[in-house]
């Protein structure tokens, strides 16, 4: 087995930026502090919209704390048991965030149903003041979270929570204005339900994305069929591409394994280097393992296992059968 390595250090664990870690911590402190204020305001004013938003902010604070813990774990170095490090914690945090959003929607819907059956008095003045302050707080927190790497699944999960809070504050403000001028209290649970629908949409999107990563699904920009077709068409020495596996360790970190059969007479090492370059430049695959298929007659008897890291080979008679492989690390940023 021959190996080809690039010049940069080979580390499977992606880096965690301290910027993401710091802004999540700041957002947690602000959110948790105002959540306490909103609980008091919701109780004093009798507003479901405020209490719903306070409940949302409580889960936001928990989600942000979980995100911060995920970043702290993610900074731990890879070890012999977890060779890709601990960044999958970030995806788990995003998944849990999505589930808590669904729980919030159910709670708000239940409380709204109770309010419709038995309307409560709402003090519009205190409700309006607290909701307005809450809107400003959520705008500040959302701005902090969306600076820089806003597409990271962990940051996106936290930002979606805050977006739900922001919408909840707007709903509370609108409800307070209506109650103040008309005295019509059912607007409070009605707007709570409207906010719930918006939260539900965001939660579903986050759930799908995080679950897709946990199931090691291929990113939309690097589907196996597309990679196979593109490499055949754009790498001159490639005769065939097969056994393509593509997955993500965490958001934005794509890995791949594939078998390449070079054309007769082609420089195999040059073909491997070109495949790696195309995978990185075209599909943003930061780590790839390229196995060379030498086209042996007995190859049909060899079966690729479900694991993207190894092959299961069958033995024929008394002789063991194996492939020579050329395994190499992709070009890209130092990990």
Order of alpha helices (4+ residues) and beta strands (2+ residues): beta-alpha-alpha-alpha-alpha-alpha-alpha-alpha-beta-beta-alpha-beta-beta-beta-beta
